[in-house]
Amino acid sequence: MAVEIEYVVVRNGEKKMTFASKKEAEAWDKMLDMAEALSDWLAESPVELDEAQREALGLFFAERKEDLQNLLRGGKRPDPEPKKTKGELKAVDAA
């Protein structure tokens, strides 16, 4: 019998992600905390955003924290990553 240890990130009673290492789980949890704080901050924006839009933007900013920090410091905009087509995603998943 094999024993596996899993680290589960739970937010508001809902399981979000499962990880094999504590370090990865804590990093994901920290990113979700940042996304939540950004979403709350976006509620103060003069642009009217619904809750789903604020959450999506908060997560987008949190996932790209380094790029955002660079931009806020006056750095250059990072090169955008090319979007993968559905065919490319299936090929990568199958590999």
N, CA, C and O atoms as a CHARMM CRD file, in Angstrom:
* protein
*
  380
    1    1 MET  N      0.83600  -1.16800   0.00000 PROA 1      0.00000
    2    1 MET  CA     0.00000   0.00000   0.00000 PROA 1      0.00000
    3    1 MET  C      0.89000   1.24300   0.00000 PROA 1      0.00000
    4    1 MET  O      1.85100   1.32800   0.76500 PROA 1      0.00000
    5    2 ALA  N      0.56600   2.19100  -0.85300 PROA 2      0.00000
    6    2 ALA  CA     1.32100   3.43600  -0.92800 PROA 2      0.00000
    7    2 ALA  C      0.62100   4.51600  -0.09800 PROA 2      0.00000
    8    2 ALA  O     -0.60600   4.58000  -0.02600 PROA 2      0.00000
    9    3 VAL  N      1.42700   5.33900   0.50800 PROA 3      0.00000
   10    3 VAL  CA     0.90400   6.46000   1.27500 PROA 3      0.00000
   11    3 VAL  C      1.29200   7.73700   0.54900 PROA 3      0.00000
   12    3 VAL  O      2.46300   7.95700   0.23900 PROA 3      0.00000
   13    4 GLU  N      0.31600   8.56100   0.28500 PROA 4      0.00000
   14    4 GLU  CA     0.56000   9.83700  -0.38400 PROA 4      0.00000
   15    4 GLU  C      0.09700  10.97300   0.51400 PROA 4      0.00000
   16    4 GLU  O     -0.96900  10.91400   1.12700 PROA 4      0.00000
   17    5 ILE  N      0.91400  11.99200   0.57300 PROA 5      0.00000
   18    5 ILE  CA     0.54900  13.18500   1.32100 PROA 5      0.00000
   19    5 ILE  C      0.13300  14.24500   0.32000 PROA 5      0.00000
   20    5 ILE  O      0.85200  14.52200  -0.64100 PROA 5      0.00000
   21    6 GLU  N     -1.02600  14.83400   0.54800 PROA 6      0.00000
   22    6 GLU  CA    -1.51800  15.90200  -0.31100 PROA 6      0.00000
   23    6 GLU  C     -1.78100  17.13300   0.53700 PROA 6      0.00000
   24    6 GLU  O     -2.23700  17.03800   1.67600 PROA 6      0.00000
   25    7 TYR  N     -1.48700  18.27900  -0.03400 PROA 7      0.00000
   26    7 TYR  CA    -1.76300  19.55800   0.60900 PROA 7      0.00000
   27    7 TYR  C     -2.88000  20.21800  -0.17900 PROA 7      0.00000
   28    7 TYR  O     -2.74500  20.46000  -1.37900 PROA 7      0.00000
   29    8 VAL  N     -3.97800  20.50800   0.49500 PROA 8      0.00000
   30    8 VAL  CA    -5.16300  21.05300  -0.15400 PROA 8      0.00000
   31    8 VAL  C     -5.36100  22.49300   0.29100 PROA 8      0.00000
   32    8 VAL  O     -5.36800  22.79400   1.48500 PROA 8      0.00000
   33    9 VAL  N     -5.52200  23.38800  -0.69700 PROA 9      0.00000
   34    9 VAL  CA    -5.82000  24.78200  -0.40100 PROA 9      0.00000
   35    9 VAL  C     -7.34200  24.91400  -0.35900 PROA 9      0.00000
   36    9 VAL  O     -8.02900  24.64000  -1.34300 PROA 9      0.00000
   37   10 VAL  N     -7.85500  25.33700   0.79700 PROA 10     0.00000
   38   10 VAL  CA    -9.29500  25.50000   0.99400 PROA 10     0.00000
   39   10 VAL  C     -9.57600  26.97800   1.25800 PROA 10     0.00000
   40   10 VAL  O     -8.95800  27.59200   2.12900 PROA 10     0.00000
   41   11 ARG  N    -10.51500  27.54100   0.49900 PROA 11     0.00000
   42   11 ARG  CA   -10.90500  28.95200   0.66000 PROA 11     0.00000
   43   11 ARG  C    -12.41300  29.00400   0.84400 PROA 11     0.00000
   44   11 ARG  O    -13.16100  28.50400   0.00400 PROA 11     0.00000
   45   12 ASN  N    -12.85900  29.60500   1.93300 PROA 12     0.00000
   46   12 ASN  CA   -14.29100  29.74100   2.22200 PROA 12     0.00000
   47   12 ASN  C    -14.99300  28.38700   2.17800 PROA 12     0.00000
   48   12 ASN  O    -16.10600  28.28100   1.66400 PROA 12     0.00000
   49   13 GLY  N    -14.35300  27.36200   2.70800 PROA 13     0.00000
   50   13 GLY  CA   -14.92600  26.03200   2.75900 PROA 13     0.00000
   51   13 GLY  C    -14.90400  25.26200   1.44800 PROA 13     0.00000
   52   13 GLY  O    -15.45500  24.16400   1.36800 PROA 13     0.00000
   53   14 GLU  N    -14.28000  25.81600   0.42900 PROA 14     0.00000
   54   14 GLU  CA   -14.24100  25.19000  -0.89300 PROA 14     0.00000
   55   14 GLU  C    -12.80200  24.80700  -1.23300 PROA 14     0.00000
   56   14 GLU  O    -11.88500  25.61700  -1.09600 PROA 14     0.00000
   57   15 LYS  N    -12.61500  23.56000  -1.68000 PROA 15     0.00000
   58   15 LYS  CA   -11.29300  23.11000  -2.09100 PROA 15     0.00000
   59   15 LYS  C    -10.93400  23.78700  -3.40500 PROA 15     0.00000
   60   15 LYS  O    -11.69200  23.72500  -4.37200 PROA 15     0.00000
   61   16 LYS  N     -9.76600  24.43700  -3.43500 PROA 16     0.00000
   62   16 LYS  CA    -9.33100  25.14700  -4.63500 PROA 16     0.00000
   63   16 LYS  C     -8.31000  24.35700  -5.44900 PROA 16     0.00000
   64   16 LYS  O     -8.45000  24.22600  -6.66500 PROA 16     0.00000
   65   17 MET  N     -7.29600  23.83700  -4.78700 PROA 17     0.00000
   66   17 MET  CA    -6.23700  23.10800  -5.48800 PROA 17     0.00000
   67   17 MET  C     -5.61400  22.10500  -4.51800 PROA 17     0.00000
   68   17 MET  O     -5.66600  22.27100  -3.29900 PROA 17     0.00000
   69   18 THR  N     -5.02800  21.06800  -5.09400 PROA 18     0.00000
   70   18 THR  CA    -4.30000  20.06500  -4.32200 PROA 18     0.00000
   71   18 THR  C     -2.86200  20.02300  -4.83200 PROA 18     0.00000
   72   18 THR  O     -2.61400  20.05600  -6.03700 PROA 18     0.00000
   73   19 PHE  N     -1.92100  19.94900  -3.89400 PROA 19     0.00000
   74   19 PHE  CA    -0.50200  19.98500  -4.22900 PROA 19     0.00000
   75   19 PHE  C      0.22900  18.84400  -3.54800 PROA 19     0.00000
   76   19 PHE  O     -0.22500  18.31200  -2.53500 PROA 19     0.00000
   77   20 ALA  N      1.36100  18.47800  -4.11400 PROA 20     0.00000
   78   20 ALA  CA     2.19100  17.42700  -3.54600 PROA 20     0.00000
   79   20 ALA  C      3.15800  17.97900  -2.50900 PROA 20     0.00000
   80   20 ALA  O      3.67700  17.22700  -1.68500 PROA 20     0.00000
   81   21 SER  N      3.40600  19.29700  -2.54200 PROA 21     0.00000
   82   21 SER  CA     4.33800  19.87900  -1.56700 PROA 21     0.00000
   83   21 SER  C      3.69100  21.03100  -0.80700 PROA 21     0.00000
   84   21 SER  O      2.85300  21.76400  -1.33300 PROA 21     0.00000
   85   22 LYS  N      4.10200  21.16000   0.42300 PROA 22     0.00000
   86   22 LYS  CA     3.58800  22.23200   1.27600 PROA 22     0.00000
   87   22 LYS  C      3.98400  23.59500   0.71800 PROA 22     0.00000
   88   22 LYS  O      3.19900  24.54100   0.76800 PROA 22     0.00000
   89   23 LYS  N      5.20100  23.69500   0.18800 PROA 23     0.00000
   90   23 LYS  CA     5.69800  24.96000  -0.35100 PROA 23     0.00000
   91   23 LYS  C      4.81200  25.44300  -1.50100 PROA 23     0.00000
   92   23 LYS  O      4.46700  26.62400  -1.55800 PROA 23     0.00000
   93   24 GLU  N      4.43900  24.54500  -2.41700 PROA 24     0.00000
   94   24 GLU  CA     3.57900  24.92100  -3.54400 PROA 24     0.00000
   95   24 GLU  C      2.19500  25.34000  -3.05700 PROA 24     0.00000
   96   24 GLU  O      1.62600  26.31000  -3.55700 PROA 24     0.00000
   97   25 ALA  N      1.65500  24.61400  -2.08800 PROA 25     0.00000
   98   25 ALA  CA     0.33200  24.93700  -1.55100 PROA 25     0.00000
   99   25 ALA  C      0.34200  26.30300  -0.87900 PROA 25     0.00000
  100   25 ALA  O     -0.59200  27.08600  -1.05800 PROA 25     0.00000
  101   26 GLU  N      1.37900  26.59700  -0.11400 PROA 26     0.00000
  102   26 GLU  CA     1.46400  27.89300   0.55800 PROA 26     0.00000
  103   26 GLU  C      1.63200  29.02900  -0.43900 PROA 26     0.00000
  104   26 GLU  O      1.07900  30.11100  -0.24000 PROA 26     0.00000
  105   27 ALA  N      2.39100  28.80000  -1.51600 PROA 27     0.00000
  106   27 ALA  CA     2.56300  29.82400  -2.54700 PROA 27     0.00000
  107   27 ALA  C      1.23400  30.11100  -3.23500 PROA 27     0.00000
  108   27 ALA  O      0.90900  31.26900  -3.49500 PROA 27     0.00000
  109   28 TRP  N      0.46200  29.06600  -3.53100 PROA 28     0.00000
  110   28 TRP  CA    -0.84100  29.24000  -4.17500 PROA 28     0.00000
  111   28 TRP  C     -1.79500  29.98700  -3.23900 PROA 28     0.00000
  112   28 TRP  O     -2.52200  30.88000  -3.67400 PROA 28     0.00000
  113   29 ASP  N     -1.79200  29.62100  -1.95500 PROA 29     0.00000
  114   29 ASP  CA    -2.65100  30.27200  -0.97300 PROA 29     0.00000
  115   29 ASP  C     -2.29900  31.75400  -0.85000 PROA 29     0.00000
  116   29 ASP  O     -3.18400  32.60400  -0.75600 PROA 29     0.00000
  117   30 LYS  N     -1.01100  32.05100  -0.85200 PROA 30     0.00000
  118   30 LYS  CA    -0.55700  33.44000  -0.77200 PROA 30     0.00000
  119   30 LYS  C     -1.01400  34.22700  -2.01000 PROA 30     0.00000
  120   30 LYS  O     -1.42700  35.38100  -1.90000 PROA 30     0.00000
  121   31 MET  N     -0.93600  33.59200  -3.18400 PROA 31     0.00000
  122   31 MET  CA    -1.37500  34.24600  -4.40700 PROA 31     0.00000
  123   31 MET  C     -2.88200  34.52000  -4.36100 PROA 31     0.00000
  124   31 MET  O     -3.33900  35.56600  -4.81900 PROA 31     0.00000
  125   32 LEU  N     -3.64900  33.57400  -3.80600 PROA 32     0.00000
  126   32 LEU  CA    -5.09500  33.78300  -3.67300 PROA 32     0.00000
  127   32 LEU  C     -5.40400  34.91000  -2.69400 PROA 32     0.00000
  128   32 LEU  O     -6.34400  35.67400  -2.91200 PROA 32     0.00000
  129   33 ASP  N     -4.61900  35.02500  -1.60800 PROA 33     0.00000
  130   33 ASP  CA    -4.77900  36.14900  -0.67600 PROA 33     0.00000
  131   33 ASP  C     -4.55200  37.47600  -1.38800 PROA 33     0.00000
  132   33 ASP  O     -5.30200  38.43400  -1.19900 PROA 33     0.00000
  133   34 MET  N     -3.50200  37.51600  -2.21400 PROA 34     0.00000
  134   34 MET  CA    -3.19300  38.72600  -2.95400 PROA 34     0.00000
  135   34 MET  C     -4.31200  39.05000  -3.94200 PROA 34     0.00000
  136   34 MET  O     -4.70200  40.21000  -4.07500 PROA 34     0.00000
  137   35 ALA  N     -4.82700  38.04200  -4.63000 PROA 35     0.00000
  138   35 ALA  CA    -5.91400  38.24800  -5.58900 PROA 35     0.00000
  139   35 ALA  C     -7.14900  38.79400  -4.89700 PROA 35     0.00000
  140   35 ALA  O     -7.83100  39.66500  -5.43700 PROA 35     0.00000
  141   36 GLU  N     -7.44100  38.29100  -3.71200 PROA 36     0.00000
  142   36 GLU  CA    -8.59200  38.77600  -2.95700 PROA 36     0.00000
  143   36 GLU  C     -8.40500  40.23200  -2.54100 PROA 36     0.00000
  144   36 GLU  O     -9.33300  41.03500  -2.64400 PROA 36     0.00000
  145   37 ALA  N     -7.20700  40.57200  -2.07100 PROA 37     0.00000
  146   37 ALA  CA    -6.92800  41.95700  -1.68100 PROA 37     0.00000
  147   37 ALA  C     -7.03000  42.89000  -2.89000 PROA 37     0.00000
  148   37 ALA  O     -7.57700  43.98800  -2.78300 PROA 37     0.00000
  149   38 LEU  N     -6.50800  42.45900  -4.02900 PROA 38     0.00000
  150   38 LEU  CA    -6.59800  43.27100  -5.24300 PROA 38     0.00000
  151   38 LEU  C     -8.04600  43.43900  -5.68600 PROA 38     0.00000
  152   38 LEU  O     -8.43900  44.52300  -6.11600 PROA 38     0.00000
  153   39 SER  N     -8.83100  42.39200  -5.58600 PROA 39     0.00000
  154   39 SER  CA   -10.24500  42.45500  -5.94700 PROA 39     0.00000
  155   39 SER  C    -10.98000  43.46300  -5.06400 PROA 39     0.00000
  156   39 SER  O    -11.77700  44.26200  -5.55700 PROA 39     0.00000
  157   40 ASP  N    -10.71100  43.42300  -3.76800 PROA 40     0.00000
  158   40 ASP  CA   -11.32000  44.39200  -2.84600 PROA 40     0.00000
  159   40 ASP  C    -10.89400  45.81200  -3.18900 PROA 40     0.00000
  160   40 ASP  O    -11.70200  46.74000  -3.14200 PROA 40     0.00000
  161   41 TRP  N     -9.63100  45.97400  -3.53100 PROA 41     0.00000
  162   41 TRP  CA    -9.10400  47.29100  -3.89500 PROA 41     0.00000
  163   41 TRP  C     -9.76000  47.80300  -5.17600 PROA 41     0.00000
  164   41 TRP  O    -10.06400  48.99000  -5.28900 PROA 41     0.00000
  165   42 LEU  N     -9.97700  46.91300  -6.13600 PROA 42     0.00000
  166   42 LEU  CA   -10.61700  47.29300  -7.39600 PROA 42     0.00000
  167   42 LEU  C    -12.06200  47.75400  -7.19600 PROA 42     0.00000
  168   42 LEU  O    -12.60500  48.46500  -8.04200 PROA 42     0.00000
  169   43 ALA  N    -12.68100  47.36200  -6.10000 PROA 43     0.00000
  170   43 ALA  CA   -14.04800  47.81100  -5.79300 PROA 43     0.00000
  171   43 ALA  C    -14.09200  49.32000  -5.58900 PROA 43     0.00000
  172   43 ALA  O    -15.14600  49.93700  -5.74200 PROA 43     0.00000
  173   44 GLU  N    -12.95700  49.91400  -5.24600 PROA 44     0.00000
  174   44 GLU  CA   -12.86600  51.35900  -5.04100 PROA 44     0.00000
  175   44 GLU  C    -12.62900  52.11400  -6.33900 PROA 44     0.00000
  176   44 GLU  O    -12.58100  53.34400  -6.34000 PROA 44     0.00000
  177   45 SER  N    -12.48200  51.40200  -7.42800 PROA 45     0.00000
  178   45 SER  CA   -12.19300  52.00800  -8.72200 PROA 45     0.00000
  179   45 SER  C    -13.37000  52.85100  -9.20600 PROA 45     0.00000
  180   45 SER  O    -14.52400  52.52100  -8.93300 PROA 45     0.00000
  181   46 PRO  N    -13.08100  53.94300  -9.92700 PROA 46     0.00000
  182   46 PRO  CA   -14.17400  54.72500 -10.51100 PROA 46     0.00000
  183   46 PRO  C    -14.85300  53.99700 -11.67100 PROA 46     0.00000
  184   46 PRO  O    -15.93100  54.39600 -12.11100 PROA 46     0.00000
  185   47 VAL  N    -14.22800  52.94000 -12.16100 PROA 47     0.00000
  186   47 VAL  CA   -14.81800  52.12400 -13.22200 PROA 47     0.00000
  187   47 VAL  C    -15.71700  51.08600 -12.55200 PROA 47     0.00000
  188   47 VAL  O    -15.29100  50.38700 -11.63300 PROA 47     0.00000
  189   48 GLU  N    -16.94800  50.99400 -13.01300 PROA 48     0.00000
  190   48 GLU  CA   -17.88100  50.04400 -12.42000 PROA 48     0.00000
  191   48 GLU  C    -17.58600  48.63600 -12.92200 PROA 48     0.00000
  192   48 GLU  O    -17.72700  48.33500 -14.10700 PROA 48     0.00000
  193   49 LEU  N    -17.17400  47.78700 -11.99000 PROA 49     0.00000
  194   49 LEU  CA   -16.88300  46.39200 -12.29100 PROA 49     0.00000
  195   49 LEU  C    -17.76200  45.52700 -11.39600 PROA 49     0.00000
  196   49 LEU  O    -17.92900  45.81600 -10.21100 PROA 49     0.00000
  197   50 ASP  N    -18.32400  44.46300 -11.97100 PROA 50     0.00000
  198   50 ASP  CA   -19.08200  43.56400 -11.10700 PROA 50     0.00000
  199   50 ASP  C    -18.10100  42.67500 -10.34200 PROA 50     0.00000
  200   50 ASP  O    -16.90100  42.68200 -10.61700 PROA 50     0.00000
  201   51 GLU  N    -18.61600  41.91800  -9.39200 PROA 51     0.00000
  202   51 GLU  CA   -17.75200  41.11000  -8.52800 PROA 51     0.00000
  203   51 GLU  C    -16.92100  40.10200  -9.31300 PROA 51     0.00000
  204   51 GLU  O    -15.74300  39.90600  -9.01300 PROA 51     0.00000
  205   52 ALA  N    -17.51700  39.46400 -10.31100 PROA 52     0.00000
  206   52 ALA  CA   -16.78300  38.47500 -11.11200 PROA 52     0.00000
  207   52 ALA  C    -15.63600  39.12800 -11.87200 PROA 52     0.00000
  208   52 ALA  O    -14.55600  38.54900 -11.98100 PROA 52     0.00000
  209   53 GLN  N    -15.86000  40.32200 -12.39400 PROA 53     0.00000
  210   53 GLN  CA   -14.80500  41.03700 -13.11800 PROA 53     0.00000
  211   53 GLN  C    -13.67900  41.43200 -12.16900 PROA 53     0.00000
  212   53 GLN  O    -12.50200  41.30100 -12.50700 PROA 53     0.00000
  213   54 ARG  N    -14.04100  41.91800 -10.97500 PROA 54     0.00000
  214   54 ARG  CA   -13.01600  42.28500  -9.99000 PROA 54     0.00000
  215   54 ARG  C    -12.18600  41.07000  -9.58600 PROA 54     0.00000
  216   54 ARG  O    -10.96300  41.15400  -9.47300 PROA 54     0.00000
  217   55 GLU  N    -12.86500  39.92800  -9.36900 PROA 55     0.00000
  218   55 GLU  CA   -12.14400  38.71100  -8.97900 PROA 55     0.00000
  219   55 GLU  C    -11.22000  38.24400 -10.09500 PROA 55     0.00000
  220   55 GLU  O    -10.08700  37.83500  -9.83800 PROA 55     0.00000
  221   56 ALA  N    -11.70200  38.30400 -11.33700 PROA 56     0.00000
  222   56 ALA  CA   -10.87600  37.87700 -12.47300 PROA 56     0.00000
  223   56 ALA  C     -9.66400  38.79000 -12.62700 PROA 56     0.00000
  224   56 ALA  O     -8.55500  38.31000 -12.85900 PROA 56     0.00000
  225   57 LEU  N     -9.86500  40.09400 -12.50100 PROA 57     0.00000
  226   57 LEU  CA    -8.73600  41.03100 -12.60300 PROA 57     0.00000
  227   57 LEU  C     -7.77800  40.86000 -11.43000 PROA 57     0.00000
  228   57 LEU  O     -6.56100  40.90100 -11.61500 PROA 57     0.00000
  229   58 GLY  N     -8.30800  40.66900 -10.23700 PROA 58     0.00000
  230   58 GLY  CA    -7.46100  40.45300  -9.06800 PROA 58     0.00000
  231   58 GLY  C     -6.57900  39.23300  -9.24200 PROA 58     0.00000
  232   58 GLY  O     -5.39300  39.26600  -8.91300 PROA 58     0.00000
  233   59 LEU  N     -7.15800  38.14900  -9.76000 PROA 59     0.00000
  234   59 LEU  CA    -6.38800  36.93000 -10.00100 PROA 59     0.00000
  235   59 LEU  C     -5.36000  37.14600 -11.10800 PROA 59     0.00000
  236   59 LEU  O     -4.22800  36.67300 -11.00400 PROA 59     0.00000
  237   60 PHE  N     -5.74600  37.85400 -12.16100 PROA 60     0.00000
  238   60 PHE  CA    -4.82800  38.16300 -13.26500 PROA 60     0.00000
  239   60 PHE  C     -3.61300  38.93500 -12.74700 PROA 60     0.00000
  240   60 PHE  O     -2.47500  38.59000 -13.06200 PROA 60     0.00000
  241   61 PHE  N     -3.85800  39.97900 -11.95500 PROA 61     0.00000
  242   61 PHE  CA    -2.75600  40.78300 -11.40900 PROA 61     0.00000
  243   61 PHE  C     -1.88800  39.95300 -10.45800 PROA 61     0.00000
  244   61 PHE  O     -0.66100  40.04600 -10.50000 PROA 61     0.00000
  245   62 ALA  N     -2.51600  39.14800  -9.60700 PROA 62     0.00000
  246   62 ALA  CA    -1.75800  38.34600  -8.64000 PROA 62     0.00000
  247   62 ALA  C     -0.89700  37.30100  -9.34000 PROA 62     0.00000
  248   62 ALA  O      0.23900  37.05800  -8.93400 PROA 62     0.00000
  249   63 GLU  N     -1.43300  36.68400 -10.39100 PROA 63     0.00000
  250   63 GLU  CA    -0.65500  35.67900 -11.12900 PROA 63     0.00000
  251   63 GLU  C      0.52900  36.30000 -11.85000 PROA 63     0.00000
  252   63 GLU  O      1.52900  35.62900 -12.10700 PROA 63     0.00000
  253   64 ARG  N      0.41600  37.56500 -12.17300 PROA 64     0.00000
  254   64 ARG  CA     1.48000  38.27000 -12.90000 PROA 64     0.00000
  255   64 ARG  C      2.12100  39.35500 -12.02500 PROA 64     0.00000
  256   64 ARG  O      2.45300  40.44400 -12.49200 PROA 64     0.00000
  257   65 LYS  N      2.27800  39.02500 -10.77300 PROA 65     0.00000
  258   65 LYS  CA     2.78000  39.95700  -9.76600 PROA 65     0.00000
  259   65 LYS  C      4.10200  40.60500 -10.16400 PROA 65     0.00000
  260   65 LYS  O      4.26500  41.81700 -10.01900 PROA 65     0.00000
  261   66 GLU  N      5.04400  39.81200 -10.66300 PROA 66     0.00000
  262   66 GLU  CA     6.35800  40.36100 -11.00700 PROA 66     0.00000
  263   66 GLU  C      6.24900  41.37600 -12.14600 PROA 66     0.00000
  264   66 GLU  O      6.88800  42.42700 -12.10700 PROA 66     0.00000
  265   67 ASP  N      5.43900  41.05900 -13.16100 PROA 67     0.00000
  266   67 ASP  CA     5.24600  41.98700 -14.27500 PROA 67     0.00000
  267   67 ASP  C      4.59600  43.27700 -13.78500 PROA 67     0.00000
  268   67 ASP  O      4.99400  44.37000 -14.18900 PROA 67     0.00000
  269   68 LEU  N      3.59400  43.14800 -12.91300 PROA 68     0.00000
  270   68 LEU  CA     2.90100  44.32300 -12.38000 PROA 68     0.00000
  271   68 LEU  C      3.85800  45.19300 -11.56400 PROA 68     0.00000
  272   68 LEU  O      3.85700  46.41700 -11.69900 PROA 68     0.00000
  273   69 GLN  N      4.66700  44.56400 -10.72500 PROA 69     0.00000
  274   69 GLN  CA     5.63600  45.32000  -9.92500 PROA 69     0.00000
  275   69 GLN  C      6.61800  46.05300 -10.83000 PROA 69     0.00000
  276   69 GLN  O      6.95300  47.20900 -10.57100 PROA 69     0.00000
  277   70 ASN  N      7.08000  45.39700 -11.88100 PROA 70     0.00000
  278   70 ASN  CA     8.00500  46.01300 -12.81700 PROA 70     0.00000
  279   70 ASN  C      7.36500  47.23300 -13.48100 PROA 70     0.00000
  280   70 ASN  O      7.99500  48.28500 -13.59200 PROA 70     0.00000
  281   71 LEU  N      6.11800  47.09000 -13.91900 PROA 71     0.00000
  282   71 LEU  CA     5.41700  48.21000 -14.55400 PROA 71     0.00000
  283   71 LEU  C      5.23000  49.37700 -13.58900 PROA 71     0.00000
  284   71 LEU  O      5.39900  50.53400 -13.97500 PROA 71     0.00000
  285   72 LEU  N      4.88700  49.08500 -12.35000 PROA 72     0.00000
  286   72 LEU  CA     4.67100  50.14500 -11.36200 PROA 72     0.00000
  287   72 LEU  C      5.97000  50.86800 -11.01300 PROA 72     0.00000
  288   72 LEU  O      5.94600  52.01500 -10.56600 PROA 72     0.00000
  289   73 ARG  N      7.08100  50.20900 -11.21600 PROA 73     0.00000
  290   73 ARG  CA     8.38100  50.84300 -10.97900 PROA 73     0.00000
  291   73 ARG  C      8.87600  51.59400 -12.20800 PROA 73     0.00000
  292   73 ARG  O      9.98500  52.12900 -12.20400 PROA 73     0.00000
  293   74 GLY  N      8.06500  51.63800 -13.25400 PROA 74     0.00000
  294   74 GLY  CA     8.44700  52.36700 -14.45800 PROA 74     0.00000
  295   74 GLY  C      9.16400  51.52100 -15.48400 PROA 74     0.00000
  296   74 GLY  O      9.72900  52.04800 -16.44200 PROA 74     0.00000
  297   75 GLY  N      9.14700  50.21300 -15.29500 PROA 75     0.00000
  298   75 GLY  CA     9.81300  49.32000 -16.23700 PROA 75     0.00000
  299   75 GLY  C      9.01000  49.14300 -17.50800 PROA 75     0.00000
  300   75 GLY  O      7.89800  49.65300 -17.64900 PROA 75     0.00000
  301   76 LYS  N      9.60100  48.41300 -18.41500 PROA 76     0.00000
  302   76 LYS  CA     8.94200  48.15200 -19.69000 PROA 76     0.00000
  303   76 LYS  C      7.87000  47.08600 -19.52900 PROA 76     0.00000
  304   76 LYS  O      7.90900  46.25100 -18.62500 PROA 76     0.00000
  305   77 ARG  N      6.92400  47.15100 -20.43500 PROA 77     0.00000
  306   77 ARG  CA     5.86100  46.15200 -20.47900 PROA 77     0.00000
  307   77 ARG  C      6.46600  44.83400 -20.93900 PROA 77     0.00000
  308   77 ARG  O      7.20900  44.80100 -21.92000 PROA 77     0.00000
  309   78 PRO  N      6.15100  43.73800 -20.23300 PROA 78     0.00000
  310   78 PRO  CA     6.69700  42.44500 -20.64900 PROA 78     0.00000
  311   78 PRO  C      6.08800  42.02100 -21.97800 PROA 78     0.00000
  312   78 PRO  O      4.96500  42.39600 -22.31400 PROA 78     0.00000
  313   79 ASP  N      6.85100  41.23200 -22.72500 PROA 79     0.00000
  314   79 ASP  CA     6.33600  40.70500 -23.98500 PROA 79     0.00000
  315   79 ASP  C      5.17100  39.76800 -23.67400 PROA 79     0.00000
  316   79 ASP  O      5.28300  38.89700 -22.81200 PROA 79     0.00000
  317   80 PRO  N      4.05700  39.95000 -24.37500 PROA 80     0.00000
  318   80 PRO  CA     2.92600  39.05600 -24.12600 PROA 80     0.00000
  319   80 PRO  C      3.23400  37.64800 -24.60400 PROA 80     0.00000
  320   80 PRO  O      3.88700  37.45300 -25.62900 PROA 80     0.00000
  321   81 GLU  N      2.75300  36.66600 -23.84500 PROA 81     0.00000
  322   81 GLU  CA     2.94500  35.27300 -24.22900 PROA 81     0.00000
  323   81 GLU  C      1.96000  34.95000 -25.34300 PROA 81     0.00000
  324   81 GLU  O      0.79700  35.34500 -25.27300 PROA 81     0.00000
  325   82 PRO  N      2.41300  34.23800 -26.36800 PROA 82     0.00000
  326   82 PRO  CA     1.47300  33.86800 -27.43400 PROA 82     0.00000
  327   82 PRO  C      0.41300  32.92600 -26.88800 PROA 82     0.00000
  328   82 PRO  O      0.71700  32.01200 -26.12100 PROA 82     0.00000
  329   83 LYS  N     -0.83300  33.15200 -27.28800 PROA 83     0.00000
  330   83 LYS  CA    -1.92300  32.29300 -26.83500 PROA 83     0.00000
  331   83 LYS  C     -1.88000  30.98000 -27.60600 PROA 83     0.00000
  332   83 LYS  O     -1.62300  30.95600 -28.80900 PROA 83     0.00000
  333   84 LYS  N     -2.13400  29.89600 -26.89500 PROA 84     0.00000
  334   84 LYS  CA    -2.13300  28.57600 -27.51800 PROA 84     0.00000
  335   84 LYS  C     -3.53000  28.29000 -28.06700 PROA 84     0.00000
  336   84 LYS  O     -4.54200  28.64800 -27.46400 PROA 84     0.00000
  337   85 THR  N     -3.55300  27.64900 -29.20200 PROA 85     0.00000
  338   85 THR  CA    -4.82700  27.23300 -29.76300 PROA 85     0.00000
  339   85 THR  C     -5.26900  25.94000 -29.06900 PROA 85     0.00000
  340   85 THR  O     -4.47600  25.29300 -28.38500 PROA 85     0.00000
  341   86 LYS  N     -6.52500  25.57400 -29.24800 PROA 86     0.00000
  342   86 LYS  CA    -7.02600  24.34700 -28.63000 PROA 86     0.00000
  343   86 LYS  C     -6.22800  23.13500 -29.06600 PROA 86     0.00000
  344   86 LYS  O     -5.96600  22.24100 -28.26200 PROA 86     0.00000
  345   87 GLY  N     -5.83500  23.09600 -30.34000 PROA 87     0.00000
  346   87 GLY  CA    -5.03600  21.98300 -30.83900 PROA 87     0.00000
  347   87 GLY  C     -3.69200  21.88500 -30.15100 PROA 87     0.00000
  348   87 GLY  O     -3.23200  20.79000 -29.82900 PROA 87     0.00000
  349   88 GLU  N     -3.05400  23.03400 -29.92000 PROA 88     0.00000
  350   88 GLU  CA    -1.76000  23.04000 -29.23800 PROA 88     0.00000
  351   88 GLU  C     -1.91800  22.59500 -27.79000 PROA 88     0.00000
  352   88 GLU  O     -1.06800  21.87500 -27.26500 PROA 88     0.00000
  353   89 LEU  N     -3.00500  23.02100 -27.14000 PROA 89     0.00000
  354   89 LEU  CA    -3.23200  22.62200 -25.74200 PROA 89     0.00000
  355   89 LEU  C     -3.41300  21.11100 -25.64400 PROA 89     0.00000
  356   89 LEU  O     -2.87600  20.48500 -24.73100 PROA 89     0.00000
  357   90 LYS  N     -4.15900  20.52100 -26.56900 PROA 90     0.00000
  358   90 LYS  CA    -4.37400  19.06800 -26.52900 PROA 90     0.00000
  359   90 LYS  C     -3.06600  18.32300 -26.76400 PROA 90     0.00000
  360   90 LYS  O     -2.81600  17.29400 -26.13700 PROA 90     0.00000
  361   91 ALA  N     -2.23600  18.83400 -27.65900 PROA 91     0.00000
  362   91 ALA  CA    -0.95900  18.19100 -27.94600 PROA 91     0.00000
  363   91 ALA  C     -0.04800  18.24900 -26.72800 PROA 91     0.00000
  364   91 ALA  O      0.65700  17.28200 -26.44200 PROA 91     0.00000
  365   92 VAL  N     -0.05100  19.36000 -26.01100 PROA 92     0.00000
  366   92 VAL  CA     0.78800  19.50200 -24.83200 PROA 92     0.00000
  367   92 VAL  C      0.27600  18.59900 -23.71700 PROA 92     0.00000
  368   92 VAL  O      1.07000  17.96200 -23.02400 PROA 92     0.00000
  369   93 ASP  N     -1.06600  18.53600 -23.53200 PROA 93     0.00000
  370   93 ASP  CA    -1.63900  17.71100 -22.48500 PROA 93     0.00000
  371   93 ASP  C     -1.39400  16.21500 -22.73700 PROA 93     0.00000
  372   93 ASP  O     -1.23000  15.43500 -21.79900 PROA 93     0.00000
  373   94 ALA  N     -1.37200  15.84100 -23.99900 PROA 94     0.00000
  374   94 ALA  CA    -1.19400  14.43400 -24.34500 PROA 94     0.00000
  375   94 ALA  C      0.24300  13.98400 -24.17000 PROA 94     0.00000
  376   94 ALA  O      0.50200  12.79300 -23.99200 PROA 94     0.00000
  377   95 ALA  N      1.18200  14.92200 -24.21800 PROA 95     0.00000
  378   95 ALA  CA     2.60700  14.57100 -24.14900 PROA 95     0.00000
  379   95 ALA  C      3.01200  14.09600 -22.77400 PROA 95     0.00000
  380   95 ALA  O      4.17600  13.76400 -22.55400 PROA 95     0.00000
